[in-house]
Amino acid sequence: MRSEAVTQGVQQAPHRSLFNALGMTSEEMKKPLIGIVSSYNEIVPGHMNLDKIVDAVKLGVAMAGGNPVVFPAIAVCDGIAMGHIGMKYSLVTRDLIADSTEAMAMAHQFDALVMVPNCDKNVPGLLMAAARVNIPTIFVSGGPMLAGRVKGEKTSLSSMFEAVGSYNAGKISMDELEEFENKACPTCGSCSGMYTANSMNCLTEALGMGLRGNGTIPAVYSDRIKLAKHAGMKIMELLEKNIKPRDIMTKEAFLNALTVDMALGCSTNSMLHLPAIAHEVGIELDLEIANQISAKTPNLCHLAPAGHTYMEDLNEAGGVYAVMNELTKKDLLYTDLITATGKTVGENIAGSVNRDPGVIRPIENPYSETGGIAILKGNLAPDTGVVKRSAVSPEMMIHEGPARVFDCEEDAIAAIDAGKINPGDVIIIRYEGPKGGPGMREMLRPTSAIMGMGLGNSVALITDGRFSGASRGAVIGHVSPEAAVGGPIALVEEGDIITIDINANKLDFAVSDEELEKRREKWQPRAPKITTGYLARYAAMVTSGNRGAVLEIK
């Protein structure tokens, strides 16, 4: 066992003295040392219940003969961090989480790990760490929040943000806004729609790194505690069989995850996180493959914000395995891959039943024949632009209009709130990329303001920042190269005609090559907004033109 480097032998007597200081018995020191990475904290609603999940995992590990030891990982609440400088720190925590977890696991020579994440950057950060450390590892998330209810209809965090826009537009009263405020987020758990946290927890299941229900069992259900106990027991089996993350997270497993992503209609942020996780196992996941997979993968689910069903509904309908089973009817998945269950994908999903065709459409009757995410390219986005196709209304799949250009999120929100955006406009928010932000802020506030103002079917938004999984409408993010490195988005001028054709995967603006070169010659790099601290170091690490998926220290 790896842990013998710190628990066995004469030379390890000093190490054992420190274990003695922890109150650990000699019997415990003879058992496999299982690290439990707890993301519990008291500021993130999706993490406030993780102490109970961790306790259940510890019990499962001990029941199966292991010695469980807990250590922490950080997590940011993107909702609380939204709309101010805090959002610049959200994406960068993914790398802090990966780095610190790797350091703890290697420094203390754990034999295996159980990761207990839940929210947006916490899940991919721990998957990246699992790939780096490559010792037997299993994931068990904290689970999704139950949907709220306002006036008899289910609601979620995105409903709350849009309610603010509706209030600013004079469409609802302060009393109605306060009702949303008090009812939109009724329980602990990751926010209740198919936003980034739930997307990544579902994709963890699709990758094979979590047990059935990891992505969908609500946080407040007792089944979540049972799942955690089973994960604690299962890690001992994975250790015995020496099944490691890189045995599970193969190229085919990532292709499976992308396919499930398209079927579920996951957050556009999955297009940042899946390549980053794949990079850690030595797989370069070119996002061009996303369109290839989307072209043959039907979109089967319209969970909030794309529709009016929520994670609790997906769970009752059969969860991720039921979606995967539908996909096998057209041979869209690799089914012979080993997973953290100790069984193959095919063995895991055999017999899974779609219990609610209104939540999970049968593959013969999908919402669309193509997947929920599209990668756009053109002279405005030479590398990529990402859109959640499943959350775009039919009338906005093709859109042309004049550019309204803003160099930060705050200026765009001020214009929207002041009623200075007109139907047909295309809002450009730039200098919000990984290097230019720095930190690549999420744009839930402006997209929600657009929807709340009733402009969702007539106004598009394009940014080199990113979008929340809670965003809906013709919103295109992750535009690369970003403005800070001289990407074409930096050269757009007020009134330029922007053409969006999601069906054709195109994103262009009507400027001649000659005019573009003139503008490029005049363009001057902007001084960084933040010059000290971790964000400054992060900005310095980001490769030119990078989508925020992979960092390179120069």
Buried (B, 14 or more C-beta within 10 A) or exposed (E): BBBBEBBBEEEBEEBBEEBEEEEBEEEBBEBBBBBBBBBBBEEBBBBBBBBBBBBBBBBBBBEBEBBBBBBBBBBBBBBEBBBEEBBBBBBBBBBBBBBBBBEBBBEBBBBBBBBBBBBBBBBBBBBBBBBBBBBBBBBBBBBBBBBBEBEEEBBBBBBBBBBBBBBBBEEBEEEBBEBBEEBBBBBBBBBBBBBBBBBBBBBBBBBBBBBBBBBBBBBBBEEBBBBBBBBBBBBBBBBBEEBBBBBBBBBBBBBBBBBBBBBBBBBBBBBBBBBBBBBBBEBEBEBEBBBEBBEEBBBBBBBBBBBBBBBBBBBBBBBBBBBBBBBBEEEBBBBEBBBBBBEBBBBBBEEBEBEBEEBBBEBEEBBBEBBBBBBBBBBBBBBBBBBBBBBBEEEBBBBBBBBBBBBBBBEBBBBBBEEEBEEEBBBBBBBBBBBBBBBBBBBBBBBBBBBBBBBBBBBBBBBBBBBBBBBBBBBBBBBBBBBBBBBBBBBBEEEBEBBBBBEEBBBBBEBEEEEBEEBEEEEEEEEBBBEEEBBBEBBEBBBBBBBBBBBEEE
